[in-house]
Amino acid sequence: MITVIIKSQSGSIAGFEAFGHAYSGEAGHDVICAAVSAILQTAYLGLSELLKLPVGVSIDEGEDNEMLLVLEHDLAPELREKADIILNTMRLGLLSAALNGSEYLKIVETEV
């Protein structure tokens, strides 16, 4: 199972941690894994490349297949608003994927 922990602070998503494997299909044909990877990578690219935000990210493609992303918490209000749009879109995409594959994907939302 893939677990994604979405970490919020003061009403905004501050980052996330994702780990595990879906095992919903053969390697290379696992649509849940592909969907989650695409959603998380797109959020990261939107933050780092589109908004040019300093994003702390760690990706370990080993056995646990872990990704950790942390945003700075003192962003200017206009950048925070744009980051919120990207991260809330990521959240919606993950929740949608979980509806279609709840036995393979767990979303946990927590306040930090």
ChimeraX attribute file (.defattr): number of C-alpha atoms within 10 A of each C-alpha:
attribute: neighborCount
match mode: 1-to-1
recipient: residues
	/A:1	17
	/A:2	23
	/A:3	18
	/A:4	23
	/A:5	17
	/A:6	21
	/A:7	18
	/A:8	15
	/A:9	12
	/A:10	9
	/A:11	8
	/A:12	17
	/A:13	25
	/A:14	21
	/A:15	21
	/A:16	22
	/A:17	19
	/A:18	23
	/A:19	19
	/A:20	18
	/A:21	18
	/A:22	20
	/A:23	16
	/A:24	16
	/A:25	11
	/A:26	8
	/A:27	9
	/A:28	8
	/A:29	11
	/A:30	14
	/A:31	17
	/A:32	24
	/A:33	23
	/A:34	12
	/A:35	14
	/A:36	22
	/A:37	15
	/A:38	14
	/A:39	19
	/A:40	23
	/A:41	14
	/A:42	16
	/A:43	22
	/A:44	21
	/A:45	15
	/A:46	17
	/A:47	21
	/A:48	17
	/A:49	13
	/A:50	10
	/A:51	13
	/A:52	11
	/A:53	18
	/A:54	13
	/A:55	16
	/A:56	13
	/A:57	15
	/A:58	12
	/A:59	13
	/A:60	11
	/A:61	10
	/A:62	8
	/A:63	9
	/A:64	12
	/A:65	13
	/A:66	18
	/A:67	19
	/A:68	17
	/A:69	19
	/A:70	17
	/A:71	19
	/A:72	12
	/A:73	13
	/A:74	8
	/A:75	13
	/A:76	8
	/A:77	9
	/A:78	9
	/A:79	15
	/A:80	19
	/A:81	13
	/A:82	14
	/A:83	23
	/A:84	17
	/A:85	15
	/A:86	19
	/A:87	25
	/A:88	15
	/A:89	14
	/A:90	21
	/A:91	21
	/A:92	12
	/A:93	16
	/A:94	21
	/A:95	16
	/A:96	12
	/A:97	21
	/A:98	18
	/A:99	11
	/A:100	11
	/A:101	16
	/A:102	15
	/A:103	13
	/A:104	18
	/A:105	24
	/A:106	19
	/A:107	17
	/A:108	13
	/A:109	13
	/A:110	12
	/A:111	12
	/A:112	11
